[in-house]
Amino acid sequence: MRNKNRMIQTPDLPEQLDSINFTHLTDQSYYEMGAIDSPIGTVHAEHVRFDQIHFRNVTFSETELPYSQWLDVLFDNCDFSGAKLNGARFNRVEFRNCKLTGTDFDQAVMQDATWTNCQAPYVLCNLTAFRDVQFDNCLLKGANFIDASQDNLQLGTSDIQDVQFTGTSLNNIDLSQCRFTHIHAGEQELRGAVIAPEQAAGFIGLFGVKVKDD
């Protein structure tokens, strides 16, 4: 297991990137070292690859890019609502101020990824592998993290109301700053999780136990 205090790596991008004239995506398309600020459009393309790319204000909404690869990529103010990225691989990526409502990341692999100030309600991360991944101040309400695996997954101050963690170990995950009153997780999943004292009653309630006030 990795050191839980390991610093998450950020995208390795040059200081200056030339704009890329984006064209229609097809299977196995490859783009590298550039900035993209044009819409992706509603397309289906498999095994596309992006290396050292800065996406700015790009709409991926309803785009299907299964089994895509993203290495050293920064997403600024991008909209992934309804996009399908199942089976994708992300390495050294950063999502900033992005909208990801219902985005499908099922069976994806994320390593060295940060999500900051993102709106991602109902995002799908079932069977997803998280390795050194940080969410901070993200809206994850109603998200599915079913049967996911994690090593150094950090949830920061995110809203995890009604999130499904069935089959996903929360061991060593610090939930003490998260915002929620209810999550879907059992005793096995919660073992080893870190919570704040004021959250204890809520967690006891998950197992049908009531706390009597004096």
N, CA, C and O of each residue as an XYZ file, in Angstrom:
856
protein
N       0.838     -1.198      0.000
C       0.000      0.000      0.000
C       0.874      1.250      0.000
O       1.917      1.301      0.652
N       0.416      2.270     -0.759
C       1.174      3.517     -0.812
C       1.094      4.266      0.504
O       0.190      4.043      1.310
N       2.036      5.141      0.705
C       2.001      6.036      1.860
C       0.811      6.970      1.703
O       0.690      7.667      0.696
N      -0.096      6.983      2.734
C      -1.302      7.793      2.603
C      -0.996      9.282      2.567
O      -1.847     10.076      2.168
N       0.206      9.672      2.977
C       0.592     11.079      2.948
C       1.357     11.450      1.679
O       1.859     12.567      1.559
N       1.443     10.535      0.758
C       2.175     10.795     -0.481
C       1.536     11.968     -1.217
O       0.313     12.048     -1.330
N       2.361     12.863     -1.709
C       1.861     14.012     -2.449
C       1.361     13.568     -3.822
O       2.059     12.875     -4.562
N       0.146     13.979     -4.141
C      -0.432     13.617     -5.423
C       0.219     14.436     -6.530
O       0.320     15.659     -6.428
N       0.650     13.775     -7.565
C       1.332     14.445     -8.672
C       0.330     15.202     -9.533
O      -0.790     14.741     -9.752
N       0.741     16.357    -10.013
C      -0.091     17.190    -10.870
C       0.343     17.036    -12.325
O       1.433     16.529    -12.594
N      -0.497     17.468    -13.265
C      -0.140     17.334    -14.675
C       1.188     18.011    -15.016
O       1.452     19.136    -14.590
N       1.996     17.329    -15.769
C       3.285     17.850    -16.225
C       3.060     18.530    -17.571
O       3.082     17.886    -18.620
N       2.841     19.850    -17.523
C       2.531     20.610    -18.734
C       3.549     21.712    -18.964
O       4.010     22.336    -18.009
N       3.908     21.963    -20.226
C       4.795     23.098    -20.524
C       4.124     24.416    -20.153
O       2.896     24.494    -20.105
N       4.925     25.458    -19.889
C       4.360     26.756    -19.539
C       3.569     27.355    -20.697
O       2.563     28.028    -20.474
N       4.004     27.121    -21.910
C       3.319     27.643    -23.082
C       2.834     26.485    -23.954
O       3.597     25.580    -24.294
N       1.551     26.534    -24.305
C       0.977     25.512    -25.167
C       0.279     26.176    -26.342
O      -0.528     27.087    -26.157
N       0.584     25.728    -27.534
C      -0.083     26.255    -28.720
C      -1.492     25.690    -28.823
O      -1.756     24.560    -28.413
N      -2.388     26.492    -29.374
C      -3.762     26.054    -29.553
C      -3.834     24.967    -30.623
O      -3.174     25.050    -31.659
N      -4.638     23.963    -30.357
C      -4.829     22.872    -31.308
C      -6.150     23.081    -32.037
O      -7.185     23.308    -31.410
N      -6.111     23.003    -33.358
C      -7.333     23.065    -34.150
C      -7.991     21.693    -34.102
O      -7.584     20.759    -34.792
N      -9.011     21.603    -33.271
C      -9.619     20.305    -33.000
C     -10.503     19.871    -34.159
O     -11.275     20.667    -34.692
N     -10.390     18.616    -34.542
C     -11.217     18.056    -35.605
C     -12.070     16.934    -35.034
O     -11.992     16.640    -33.841
N     -12.869     16.318    -35.860
C     -13.778     15.265    -35.413
C     -13.002     14.072    -34.874
O     -12.061     13.591    -35.505
N     -13.411     13.602    -33.696
C     -12.748     12.455    -33.084
C     -13.166     11.157    -33.744
O     -14.339     10.950    -34.053
N     -12.199     10.295    -33.954
C     -12.471      8.947    -34.441
C     -11.733      7.957    -33.544
O     -10.915      8.366    -32.719
N     -12.002      6.697    -33.688
C     -11.324      5.689    -32.887
C      -9.813      5.835    -33.003
O      -9.271      5.995    -34.097
N      -9.146      5.777    -31.859
C      -7.683      5.820    -31.755
C      -7.088      7.157    -32.178
O      -5.909      7.221    -32.526
N      -7.881      8.223    -32.155
C      -7.326      9.565    -32.399
C      -6.300      9.889    -31.320
O      -6.399      9.409    -30.190
N      -5.310     10.710    -31.680
C      -4.237     11.031    -30.726
C      -3.907     12.511    -30.828
O      -3.630     13.027    -31.911
N      -3.942     13.194    -29.668
C      -3.581     14.602    -29.606
C      -2.563     14.790    -28.495
O      -2.680     14.183    -27.430
N      -1.558     15.637    -28.741
C      -0.542     15.855    -27.724
C      -0.073     17.298    -27.698
O      -0.080     17.985    -28.719
N       0.331     17.745    -26.526
C       0.994     19.006    -26.264
C       0.298     20.194    -26.921
O       0.748     20.720    -27.939
N      -0.823     20.602    -26.302
C      -1.525     21.752    -26.838
C      -2.685     22.150    -25.949
O      -2.994     21.478    -24.965
N      -3.325     23.258    -26.313
C      -4.499     23.757    -25.603
C      -5.714     23.616    -26.508
O      -5.655     23.924    -27.698
N      -6.809     23.149    -25.933
C      -8.039     22.946    -26.696
C      -9.156     23.706    -26.005
O      -9.376     23.538    -24.806
N      -9.868     24.547    -26.760
C     -10.990     25.286    -26.188
C     -12.220     25.221    -27.086
O     -13.113     26.060    -26.978
N     -12.270     24.232    -27.969
C     -13.420     24.058    -28.844
C     -14.242     22.862    -28.376
O     -13.686     21.940    -27.779
N     -15.561     22.850    -28.632
C     -16.409     21.750    -28.173
C     -15.984     20.415    -28.783
O     -15.535     20.352    -29.927
N     -16.135     19.358    -27.998
C     -15.856     18.017    -28.517
C     -16.992     17.545    -29.399
O     -16.770     16.898    -30.423
N     -18.207     17.869    -29.000
C     -19.361     17.436    -29.775
C     -19.869     16.076    -29.326
O     -19.203     15.383    -28.557
N     -21.038     15.696    -29.799
C     -21.641     14.418    -29.436
C     -21.084     13.343    -30.351
O     -21.570     13.154    -31.466
N     -20.069     12.641    -29.882
C     -19.404     11.627    -30.701
C     -19.196     10.365    -29.876
O     -19.280     10.387    -28.648
N     -18.927      9.275    -30.567
C     -18.514      8.025    -29.932
C     -17.199      7.619    -30.581
O     -17.141      7.373    -31.786
N     -16.158      7.552    -29.784
C     -14.838      7.147    -30.286
C     -14.131      6.375    -29.183
O     -14.123      6.804    -28.029
N     -13.548      5.262    -29.525
C     -12.882      4.418    -28.542
C     -11.363      4.525    -28.651
O     -10.806      4.770    -29.721
N     -10.717      4.329    -27.501
C      -9.250      4.270    -27.416
C      -8.574      5.551    -27.927
O      -7.485      5.491    -28.498
N      -9.217      6.705    -27.722
C      -8.556      7.963    -28.067
C      -7.543      8.291    -26.966
O      -7.651      7.813    -25.837
N      -6.561      9.115    -27.323
C      -5.486      9.398    -26.367
C      -5.147     10.885    -26.392
O      -5.049     11.504    -27.451
N      -4.970     11.442    -25.186
C      -4.581     12.843    -25.037
C      -3.387     12.916    -24.095
O      -3.461     12.436    -22.963
N      -2.287     13.513    -24.551
C      -1.076     13.676    -23.737
C      -0.718     15.159    -23.662
O      -0.625     15.837    -24.685
N      -0.520     15.654    -22.437
C      -0.122     17.043    -22.194
C      -1.057     18.031    -22.908
O      -0.656     18.788    -23.792
N      -2.313     17.979    -22.479
C      -3.350     18.829    -23.055
C      -4.018     19.662    -21.965
O      -4.303     19.163    -20.877
N      -4.262     20.929    -22.267
C      -5.024     21.814    -21.387
C      -6.370     22.084    -22.062
O      -6.436     22.772    -23.080
N      -7.445     21.531    -21.481
C      -8.793     21.782    -21.987
C      -9.387     22.956    -21.230
O      -9.399     22.961    -19.999
N      -9.887     23.963    -21.965
C     -10.437     25.161    -21.350
C     -11.854     25.400    -21.843
O     -12.080     25.615    -23.034
N     -12.821     25.361    -20.907
C     -14.227     25.637    -21.244
C     -14.752     24.720    -22.338
O     -15.536     25.143    -23.188
N     -14.329     23.491    -22.316
C     -14.725     22.530    -23.346
C     -15.947     21.740    -22.876
O     -16.018     21.317    -21.723
N     -16.901     21.548    -23.780
C     -18.095     20.764    -23.479
C     -17.941     19.355    -24.024
O     -17.812     19.149    -25.231
N     -17.956     18.383    -23.110
C     -17.923     16.970    -23.472
C     -19.305     16.340    -23.294
O     -19.441     15.121    -23.403
N     -20.309     17.133    -23.027
C     -21.623     16.633    -22.665
C     -22.145     15.640    -23.699
O     -22.162     15.915    -24.899
N     -22.574     14.466    -23.197
C     -23.122     13.374    -24.005
C     -22.090     12.710    -24.914
O     -22.447     11.852    -25.721
N     -20.823     13.089    -24.798
C     -19.760     12.440    -25.582
C     -19.456     11.060    -25.006
O     -19.477     10.877    -23.789
N     -19.175     10.093    -25.873
C     -18.814      8.745    -25.441
C     -17.373      8.465    -25.861
O     -17.061      8.362    -27.047
N     -16.498      8.345    -24.850
C     -15.080      8.087    -25.107
C     -14.601      6.920    -24.241
O     -13.714      7.094    -23.406
N     -15.185      5.731    -24.435
C     -14.761      4.585    -23.620
C     -13.325      4.182    -23.926
O     -12.853      4.299    -25.057
N     -12.641      3.704    -22.886
C     -11.273      3.178    -22.997
C     -10.283      4.238    -23.496
O      -9.253      3.906    -24.083
N     -10.602      5.500    -23.258
C      -9.680      6.577    -23.641
C      -8.550      6.674    -22.618
O      -8.646      6.139    -21.514
N      -7.463      7.376    -23.012
C      -6.306      7.557    -22.137
C      -5.973      9.044    -22.047
O      -5.906      9.752    -23.052
N      -5.764      9.498    -20.796
C      -5.522     10.909    -20.529
C      -4.294     11.013    -19.646
O      -4.339     10.626    -18.479
N      -3.204     11.529    -20.181
C      -1.949     11.639    -19.438
C      -1.511     13.098    -19.395
O      -1.397     13.748    -20.434
N      -1.264     13.613    -18.179
C      -0.844     15.005    -17.996
C      -1.845     15.948    -18.659
O      -1.524     16.675    -19.599
N      -3.074     15.909    -18.133
C      -4.173     16.681    -18.706
C      -4.812     17.555    -17.625
O      -5.047     17.104    -16.504
N      -5.087     18.805    -17.978
C      -5.762     19.753    -17.099
C      -7.094     20.141    -17.721
O      -7.147     20.571    -18.873
N      -8.176     19.987    -16.947
C      -9.513     20.379    -17.386
C      -9.939     21.610    -16.589
O     -10.091     21.536    -15.369
N     -10.131     22.728    -17.262
C     -10.572     23.972    -16.622
C     -11.987     24.300    -17.076
O     -12.232     24.490    -18.267
N     -12.929     24.367    -16.120
C     -14.301     24.790    -16.425
C     -14.914     23.996    -17.576
O     -15.544     24.563    -18.468
N     -14.724     22.695    -17.546
C     -15.259     21.847    -18.604
C     -16.565     21.192    -18.154
O     -16.801     21.021    -16.958
N     -17.406     20.827    -19.116
C     -18.708     20.221    -18.828
C     -18.730     18.796    -19.384
O     -18.718     18.579    -20.596
N     -18.763     17.829    -18.453
C     -18.806     16.418    -18.817
C     -20.185     15.807    -18.550
O     -20.305     14.583    -18.515
N     -21.198     16.599    -18.366
C     -22.504     16.083    -17.974
C     -22.994     15.022    -18.957
O     -23.098     15.268    -20.159
N     -23.295     13.835    -18.419
C     -23.808     12.762    -19.258
C     -22.777     12.072    -20.135
O     -23.126     11.183    -20.913
N     -21.514     12.466    -20.025
C     -20.475     11.836    -20.858
C     -20.188     10.423    -20.360
O     -20.355     10.121    -19.179
N     -19.758      9.572    -21.273
C     -19.407      8.195    -20.932
C     -17.902      8.006    -21.131
O     -17.393      8.061    -22.250
N     -17.201      7.779    -20.003
C     -15.758      7.588    -20.020
C     -15.413      6.262    -19.341
O     -14.376      6.134    -18.689
N     -16.286      5.298    -19.503
C     -16.099      4.002    -18.861
C     -14.844      3.312    -19.399
O     -14.565      3.336    -20.598
N     -14.106      2.705    -18.487
C     -12.889      1.999    -18.878
C     -11.725      2.905    -19.231
O     -10.700      2.431    -19.721
N     -11.867      4.213    -18.989
C     -10.788      5.150    -19.340
C      -9.664      5.079    -18.310
O      -9.854      4.581    -17.201
N      -8.498      5.580    -18.689
C      -7.346      5.632    -17.791
C      -6.878      7.084    -17.683
O      -6.635      7.751    -18.688
N      -6.759      7.554    -16.444
C      -6.349      8.929    -16.169
C      -5.095      8.894    -15.304
O      -5.080      8.263    -14.247
N      -4.051      9.570    -15.753
C      -2.797      9.617    -15.000
C      -2.276     11.053    -14.999
O      -2.043     11.645    -16.053
N      -2.100     11.596    -13.804
C      -1.711     12.991    -13.601
C      -2.686     13.914    -14.338
O      -2.339     14.570    -15.319
N      -3.924     13.936    -13.823
C      -4.959     14.800    -14.388
C      -5.550     15.672    -13.284
O      -5.508     15.326    -12.104
N      -6.098     16.806    -13.697
C      -6.703     17.723    -12.741
C      -8.003     18.278    -13.317
O      -8.038     18.788    -14.437
N      -9.077     18.168    -12.522
C     -10.374     18.737    -12.874
C     -10.590     19.966    -12.006
O     -10.642     19.851    -10.782
N     -10.719     21.150    -12.619
C     -10.954     22.384    -11.877
C     -12.276     23.003    -12.303
O     -12.496     23.287    -13.480
N     -13.156     23.207    -11.319
C     -14.422     23.894    -11.582
C     -15.181     23.262    -12.741
O     -15.724     23.960    -13.597
N     -15.212     21.950    -12.755
C     -15.872     21.235    -13.840
C     -17.258     20.757    -13.432
O     -17.539     20.586    -12.246
N     -18.113     20.545    -14.408
C     -19.449     20.009    -14.189
C     -19.464     18.572    -14.714
O     -19.167     18.324    -15.883
N     -19.816     17.627    -13.832
C     -19.757     16.213    -14.201
C     -21.022     15.479    -13.748
O     -20.938     14.379    -13.201
N     -22.167     16.069    -13.970
C     -23.424     15.472    -13.542
C     -23.677     14.168    -14.290
O     -23.807     14.162    -15.514
N     -23.745     13.061    -13.548
C     -24.044     11.766    -14.152
C     -22.978     11.218    -15.070
O     -23.253     10.294    -15.836
N     -21.773     11.751    -15.022
C     -20.699     11.255    -15.882
C     -20.360      9.807    -15.517
O     -20.304      9.453    -14.339
N     -20.138      8.984    -16.527
C     -19.883      7.553    -16.335
C     -18.380      7.281    -16.357
O     -17.744      7.313    -17.410
N     -17.817      7.008    -15.154
C     -16.420      6.607    -15.027
C     -16.313      5.131    -14.611
O     -15.281      4.716    -14.084
N     -17.352      4.349    -14.838
C     -17.327      2.953    -14.419
C     -16.115      2.219    -15.004
O     -15.801      2.351    -16.187
N     -15.446      1.445    -14.148
C     -14.295      0.620    -14.522
C     -13.109      1.437    -15.032
O     -12.220      0.903    -15.695
N     -13.100      2.729    -14.720
C     -11.952      3.564    -15.093
C     -10.825      3.368    -14.075
O     -11.031      2.798    -13.003
N      -9.645      3.844    -14.427
C      -8.487      3.834    -13.528
C      -8.013      5.268    -13.406
O      -7.712      5.920    -14.406
N      -7.946      5.762    -12.162
C      -7.464      7.121    -11.918
C      -6.269      7.062    -10.989
O      -6.352      6.543     -9.877
N      -5.168      7.597    -11.457
C      -3.959      7.657    -10.638
C      -3.397      9.072    -10.681
O      -3.229      9.651    -11.754
N      -3.105      9.631     -9.490
C      -2.638     11.012     -9.389
C      -3.629     11.945    -10.074
O      -3.328     12.573    -11.090
N      -4.824     12.016     -9.483
C      -5.891     12.863    -10.020
C      -6.442     13.758     -8.915
O      -6.623     13.314     -7.781
N      -6.705     15.009     -9.249
C      -7.318     15.932     -8.299
C      -8.580     16.526     -8.909
O      -8.620     16.880    -10.087
N      -9.604     16.622     -8.076
C     -10.876     17.239     -8.447
C     -11.089     18.397     -7.471
O     -11.154     18.172     -6.262
N     -11.199     19.613     -7.964
C     -11.342     20.779     -7.098
C     -12.545     21.611     -7.524
O     -12.666     21.997     -8.687
N     -13.440     21.885     -6.561
C     -14.623     22.722     -6.816
C     -15.448     22.217     -7.991
O     -15.890     23.002     -8.830
N     -15.651     20.908     -8.048
C     -16.408     20.316     -9.148
C     -17.829     19.960     -8.719
O     -18.060     19.561     -7.578
N     -18.766     20.107     -9.634
C     -20.149     19.706     -9.422
C     -20.335     18.349    -10.097
O     -20.408     18.258    -11.323
N     -20.412     17.289     -9.277
C     -20.474     15.942     -9.835
C     -21.555     15.085     -9.185
O     -21.278     13.957     -8.777
N     -22.788     15.600     -9.078
C     -23.848     14.767     -8.500
C     -24.160     13.584     -9.415
O     -24.151     13.714    -10.639
N     -24.433     12.439     -8.810
C     -24.827     11.230     -9.527
C     -23.745     10.692    -10.460
O     -24.035      9.923    -11.376
N     -22.511     11.095    -10.225
C     -21.415     10.568    -11.036
C     -21.294      9.065    -10.763
O     -21.536      8.611     -9.645
N     -20.921      8.303    -11.784
C     -20.811      6.851    -11.681
C     -19.341      6.445    -11.638
O     -18.583      6.688    -12.577
N     -18.960      5.823    -10.529
C     -17.581      5.354    -10.358
C     -17.592      3.912     -9.843
O     -16.863      3.571     -8.911
N     -18.411      3.084    -10.451
C     -18.507      1.693    -10.035
C     -17.352      0.883    -10.615
O     -17.027      1.001    -11.796
N     -16.737      0.058     -9.765
C     -15.590     -0.761    -10.178
C     -14.420      0.097    -10.650
O     -13.555     -0.379    -11.386
N     -14.393      1.348    -10.231
C     -13.311      2.257    -10.589
C     -12.153      2.098     -9.611
O     -12.367      1.879     -8.419
N     -10.936      2.208    -10.111
C      -9.742      2.118     -9.268
C      -9.199      3.519     -9.026
O      -8.889      4.242     -9.972
N      -9.082      3.906     -7.743
C      -8.557      5.210     -7.358
C      -7.214      5.023     -6.665
O      -7.132      4.348     -5.639
N      -6.169      5.611     -7.217
C      -4.841      5.532     -6.640
C      -4.288      6.949     -6.514
O      -3.955      7.583     -7.516
N      -4.191      7.442     -5.277
C      -3.712      8.810     -5.052
C      -4.616      9.807     -5.766
O      -4.212     10.486     -6.710
N      -5.849      9.871     -5.282
C      -6.875     10.734     -5.877
C      -7.474     11.614     -4.781
O      -7.784     11.139     -3.688
N      -7.631     12.886     -5.085
C      -8.174     13.837     -4.110
C      -9.377     14.577     -4.676
O      -9.317     15.147     -5.765
N     -10.480     14.558     -3.911
C     -11.642     15.397     -4.183
C     -11.651     16.487     -3.115
O     -11.512     16.181     -1.930
N     -11.809     17.733     -3.499
C     -11.884     18.796     -2.504
C     -12.980     19.773     -2.888
O     -13.013     20.308     -3.996
N     -13.878     19.987     -1.930
C     -15.004     20.895     -2.125
C     -15.800     20.539     -3.376
O     -16.146     21.408     -4.176
N     -16.083     19.249     -3.530
C     -16.841     18.771     -4.682
C     -18.232     18.319     -4.252
O     -18.403     17.795     -3.151
N     -19.212     18.517     -5.105
C     -20.556     18.025     -4.870
C     -20.662     16.631     -5.479
O     -20.691     16.475     -6.700
N     -20.719     15.612     -4.605
C     -20.800     14.220     -5.044
C     -22.139     13.601     -4.634
O     -22.267     12.377     -4.592
N     -23.108     14.413     -4.342
C     -24.400     13.931     -3.867
C     -24.981     12.882     -4.815
O     -25.052     13.089     -6.026
N     -25.398     11.747     -4.234
C     -26.029     10.703     -5.032
C     -25.084      9.930     -5.922
O     -25.532      9.171     -6.782
N     -23.791     10.103     -5.738
C     -22.813      9.402     -6.580
C     -22.756      7.918     -6.232
O     -23.127      7.513     -5.130
N     -22.290      7.118     -7.176
C     -22.118      5.687     -6.966
C     -20.643      5.327     -6.996
O     -19.967      5.501     -8.010
N     -20.150      4.819     -5.863
C     -18.795      4.294     -5.757
C     -18.918      2.818     -5.334
O     -18.396      2.420     -4.292
N     -19.596      2.034     -6.133
C     -19.882      0.643     -5.776
C     -18.752     -0.266     -6.266
O     -18.331     -0.195     -7.420
N     -18.271     -1.125     -5.352
C     -17.207     -2.087     -5.690
C     -15.975     -1.402     -6.282
O     -15.288     -1.972     -7.130
N     -15.703     -0.188     -5.836
C     -14.490      0.517     -6.269
C     -13.320      0.096     -5.379
O     -13.520     -0.424     -4.282
N     -12.100      0.325     -5.862
C     -10.908      0.074     -5.049
C     -10.197      1.400     -4.845
O     -10.258      2.289     -5.694
N      -9.521      1.522     -3.707
C      -8.876      2.801     -3.426
C      -7.598      2.605     -2.630
O      -7.503      1.727     -1.772
N      -6.633      3.433     -2.933
C      -5.388      3.527     -2.177
C      -5.030      5.004     -2.130
O      -4.593      5.578     -3.128
N      -5.220      5.621     -0.955
C      -5.035      7.061     -0.776
C      -6.082      7.853     -1.553
O      -5.749      8.692     -2.391
N      -7.343      7.576     -1.264
C      -8.453      8.373     -1.776
C      -8.806      9.408     -0.724
O      -9.089      9.060      0.423
N      -8.793     10.684     -1.107
C      -9.062     11.782     -0.176
C     -10.335     12.511     -0.615
O     -10.469     12.899     -1.776
N     -11.265     12.694      0.326
C     -12.547     13.325      0.008
C     -12.652     14.758      0.515
O     -13.609     15.457      0.181
N     -11.699     15.205      1.306
C     -11.630     16.606      1.723
C     -12.926     17.121      2.313
O     -13.507     16.493      3.198
N     -13.380     18.264      1.823
C     -14.598     18.903      2.321
C     -15.781     18.663      1.382
O     -16.690     19.491      1.320
N     -15.784     17.579      0.673
C     -16.811     17.324     -0.331
C     -18.156     16.963      0.287
O     -18.228     16.519      1.434
N     -19.225     17.160     -0.490
C     -20.578     16.782     -0.104
C     -20.831     15.365     -0.609
O     -20.915     15.133     -1.815
N     -20.954     14.413      0.332
C     -21.144     13.011     -0.044
C     -22.511     12.496      0.420
O     -22.657     11.325      0.771
N     -23.490     13.374      0.418
C     -24.835     12.992      0.828
C     -25.397     11.900     -0.078
O     -25.395     12.038     -1.302
N     -25.887     10.793      0.542
C     -26.531      9.692     -0.190
C     -25.613      9.021     -1.202
O     -26.089      8.482     -2.201
N     -24.317      9.045     -0.963
C     -23.379      8.357     -1.849
C     -23.390      6.861     -1.532
O     -23.455      6.466     -0.368
N     -23.325      6.039     -2.574
C     -23.282      4.591     -2.437
C     -21.830      4.125     -2.380
O     -21.074      4.300     -3.335
N     -21.447      3.525     -1.240
C     -20.117      2.964     -1.079
C     -20.175      1.442     -0.922
O     -19.217      0.841     -0.435
N     -21.258      0.824     -1.316
C     -21.407     -0.620     -1.151
C     -20.267     -1.362     -1.844
O     -20.011     -1.150     -3.030
N     -19.585     -2.232     -1.099
C     -18.493     -3.003     -1.664
C     -17.193     -2.249     -1.796
O     -16.235     -2.771     -2.365
N     -17.135     -1.027     -1.282
C     -15.928     -0.196     -1.369
C     -15.391      0.087      0.030
O     -16.094      0.664      0.860
N     -14.174     -0.308      0.288
C     -13.583     -0.085      1.606
C     -13.261      1.393      1.808
O     -12.650      2.034      0.953
N     -13.682      1.916      2.952
C     -13.353      3.290      3.332
C     -12.217      3.324      4.339
O     -12.017      4.324      5.028
N     -11.487      2.246      4.419
C     -10.362      2.158      5.345
C      -9.354      3.275      5.077
O      -8.909      3.474      3.946
N      -9.006      4.000      6.145
C      -8.038      5.106      6.087
C      -8.556      6.341      5.353
O      -7.787      7.275      5.128
N      -9.821      6.377      4.976
C     -10.375      7.570      4.342
C     -10.909      8.505      5.419
O     -11.687      8.095      6.281
N     -10.488      9.757      5.362
C     -10.892     10.767      6.338
C     -12.197     11.415      5.880
O     -12.224     12.162      4.902
N     -13.283     11.116      6.607
C     -14.590     11.689      6.290
C     -14.946     12.846      7.211
O     -16.049     13.387      7.133
N     -14.029     13.222      8.075
C     -14.346     14.156      9.152
C     -14.745     15.547      8.669
O     -15.440     16.267      9.387
N     -14.323     15.939      7.474
C     -14.669     17.267      6.968
C     -15.738     17.220      5.885
O     -16.142     18.258      5.361
N     -16.193     16.022      5.551
C     -17.210     15.884      4.505
C     -18.567     16.345      5.016
O     -18.839     16.317      6.216
N     -19.413     16.768      4.083
C     -20.762     17.207      4.413
C     -21.760     16.114      4.028
O     -21.884     15.769      2.853
N     -22.471     15.569      5.020
C     -23.479     14.550      4.752
C     -24.228     14.238      6.033
O     -23.733     14.472      7.135
N     -25.428     13.708      5.871
C     -26.168     13.157      7.006
C     -26.412     11.668      6.817
O     -26.727     10.958      7.772
N     -26.267     11.195      5.586
C     -26.483      9.772      5.336
C     -25.658      9.322      4.139
O     -25.598     10.012      3.122
N     -25.028      8.170      4.263
C     -24.366      7.508      3.153
C     -24.763      6.046      3.175
O     -25.266      5.549      4.183
N     -24.541      5.358      2.074
C     -24.890      3.945      1.964
C     -23.610      3.116      2.103
O     -22.828      2.991      1.161
N     -23.418      2.562      3.284
C     -22.229      1.757      3.558
C     -22.521      0.873      4.760
O     -23.264      1.259      5.663
N     -21.937     -0.304      4.762
C     -22.123     -1.227      5.864
C     -20.924     -1.260      6.781
O     -19.962     -0.512      6.605
N     -20.998     -2.144      7.767
C     -19.917     -2.250      8.742
C     -18.587     -2.561      8.074
O     -17.557     -1.992      8.435
N     -18.609     -3.468      7.097
C     -17.363     -3.860      6.440
C     -16.736     -2.696      5.699
O     -15.523     -2.495      5.755
N     -17.561     -1.931      5.006
C     -17.037     -0.801      4.231
C     -16.501      0.308      5.143
O     -15.522      0.974      4.805
N     -17.141      0.502      6.291
C     -16.782      1.616      7.169
C     -15.592      1.322      8.075
O     -15.034      2.233      8.687
N     -15.210      0.070      8.160
C     -14.125     -0.274      9.078
C     -12.847      0.478      8.705
O     -12.375      0.397      7.571
N     -12.296      1.210      9.675
C     -11.048      1.945      9.456
C     -11.236      3.359      8.953
O     -10.255      4.084      8.790
N     -12.494      3.784      8.696
C     -12.740      5.164      8.262
C     -12.499      6.125      9.415
O     -12.631      5.754     10.581
N     -12.146      7.357      9.086
C     -11.890      8.391     10.095
C     -13.052      9.378     10.078
O     -13.387      9.935      9.033
N     -13.675      9.595     11.258
C     -14.809     10.511     11.341
C     -14.589     11.508     12.471
O     -13.724     11.315     13.325
N     -15.384     12.577     12.465
C     -15.350     13.570     13.536
C     -16.293     13.130     14.656
O     -17.251     12.402     14.395
N     -16.041     13.558     15.902
C     -16.906     13.164     17.027
C     -18.380     13.472     16.775
O     -19.253     12.679     17.129
N     -18.657     14.628     16.163
C     -20.053     15.010     15.959
C     -20.748     14.163     14.894
O     -21.971     14.219     14.762
N     -19.984     13.384     14.136
C     -20.575     12.502     13.130
C     -20.913     11.125     13.686
O     -21.575     10.332     13.017
N     -20.471     10.840     14.882
C     -20.593      9.485     15.434
C     -22.046      9.019     15.512
O     -22.353      7.883     15.153
N     -22.940      9.894     15.981
C     -24.343      9.503     16.114
C     -24.945      9.127     14.770
O     -25.719      8.175     14.669
N     -24.580      9.890     13.727
C     -25.086      9.584     12.400
C     -24.630      8.221     11.908
O     -25.395      7.494     11.275
N     -23.384      7.878     12.199
C     -22.873      6.579     11.767
C     -23.522      5.439     12.540
O     -23.800      4.377     11.984
N     -23.759      5.668     13.821
C     -24.461      4.653     14.608
C     -25.851      4.406     14.024
O     -26.340      3.277     14.003
N     -26.476      5.484     13.551
C     -27.798      5.370     12.959
C     -27.834      4.515     11.704
O     -28.881      3.969     11.356
N     -26.702      4.393     11.023
C     -26.649      3.555      9.830
C     -26.989      2.110     10.147
O     -27.459      1.373      9.280
N     -26.753      1.702     11.384
C     -26.993      0.326     11.782
C     -28.276      0.174     12.602
O     -28.475     -0.835     13.280
N     -29.140      1.182     12.533
C     -30.413      1.099     13.199
C     -30.390      1.337     14.688
O     -31.377      1.073     15.374
N     -29.273      1.833     15.201
C     -29.140      2.099     16.629
C     -29.497      3.562     16.881
O     -29.030      4.454     16.172
N     -30.318      3.798     17.886
C     -30.726      5.155     18.217
C     -29.940      5.649     19.438
O     -29.720      4.906     20.395
N     -29.530      6.899     19.383
C     -28.823      7.523     20.502
C     -29.833      8.289     21.334
O     -30.524      9.169     20.821
N     -29.922      7.960     22.624
C     -30.886      8.601     23.512
C     -30.296      9.871     24.090
O     -29.214      9.862     24.677
N     -31.030     10.972     23.912
C     -30.613     12.233     24.494
C     -31.041     12.280     25.967
O     -32.133     11.832     26.316
N     -30.176     12.822     26.817
C     -30.532     12.959     28.236
C     -31.564     14.063     28.423
O     -31.988     14.327     29.548
